[in-house]
């Protein structure tokens, strides 16, 4: 199956929103390829007719009433923010 | 008093507390001074002595009123993965530096409600991704154990390495760990203590920093099987805040101990007999089977045919879930935010924050997870791994349906290795540490590691027992038999 080349590594890093310096991309690509090679072993398994496992225990997730059960404490919510102003999380400008 | 108070286990301390022979404050003070002396181990990374003493005083007041739940007055350490109100909870990561949760995890809240005492937060691999504690932002934990005649620093294992080292070095009476692929059982084996991963859904995951949500489970790390039974009961049970916590009754696990295991059927999976398995590990495993036979159990060979695919399946599924769970660390709501350059926008903020905040192993796993979930590869990797996972679970179901009560395996493929010994190696080599433990998480089963002997260099080795879903009681009974037969009393020589 796929080998991860420098271009793919660049794309994956961007999808994951992790900055990787251009010079580090070839090494990253090699490392990721090595891990993928390890996963290729799965191709030896006959998975015909097998459903992908979605839940560890055969149980239906519990539902709760669609009601507000918590909230009303913006100070606690914002207390850990690297930058909060006037009751909001602050980030760099998103739209011009 | 022959032993120092900090060297006690939960059961012994509970008895002394109930008789008012010691106070919770005495126990706590003994642990706090052991923690001070134990600084070179780098196990406790956020000690909380003020909270500990306040909780100990409150516990003493409850004990004086004759109101004493099992954990009342027992000083414990908490893995840094649990959110604890007002106390740094960093998951061993730089990206959560400065984070002080305004809430308490369900597991720790239950412990404090029952009067347990929090000594502080314990070191761990970053986001629980590692088997040696070397990915921690605090630097690695140093194992209290050393090879005979050597002072080379060893790994305590990981990811709950701080928890294992703290219990083994008697810095606390017991500790909380979490286990996604072996993170309770492998460090417990490396440090000569008991580590129990409960059935998936037995213990609430609410307020525990998520790594791989379909695999993560919290559990006790203790000095005895009985202590694991006591601590598990204290933390187990359904929780409204975690929709995957199961509405199963929580039995008195301790009551199952001491009943004997005559007639139980114990499976020995032939696929775990790996090529190149060290003779010491094979011999220990055989000895374990003998102990159980001598206790009246029937030991039979079984087959778990998909075992060899467990590690590759795990290393698709866990990173996939991690890449999704860790998307929340974006420098907006909590933790670290990178310093931005003139003109940087929000994408640069995300990318720089995450590059600075995550260590190399976490970055690697997020990117692998992103890749296997990306368009065009989802079926080839992620869906295929989930199908293999279904087959691995089916293997266990077939064994249990054939009347097997518990499965005996080695806990780890070797004893503890030296810090730095595998650092240069390929990441896959580190992953092989989980070879015996990871199947249990994939199948959602309970598993326990029990110290069972020493290797030729004087380091602890553990045996693992795997139980039927929800049958921690039966599992603990078999584990107690291994504990009794092994008579493991070795302690690390104090060098710190």
Interface residues (C-beta under 8 A of the other chain):
Chain A: X1 X2 X4 X8 X9 X12 X13 X14 X15 X16 X17 X18 X19 X20 X28 X31 X32 X34 X35 X36 X38 X39 X40 X41 X42 X43 X44 X45 X47 X50 X51 X52 X53 X54 X55 X56 X57 X59 X61 X62 X64 X73 X76 X77 X79 X80 X81 X82 X83 X89 X91 X92 X93 X94
Chain B: X98 X99 X100 X101 X102 X199 X200 X201 X214 X240 X243 X244 X246 X247 X306 X308 X309 X311 X312 X313 X315 X316 X323 X327 X330 X331 X332 X333 X334 X335 X336 X337 X340 X344 X345 X346 X347 X348 X349 X350 X351 X352 X354 X355 X358 X363 X364 X366 X367 X368 X370 X371 X372 X374 X377 X380 X381 X383 X384 X385 X386 X387 X388 X389 X390 X391 X393 X426 X427 X428 X431 X443 X444 X469
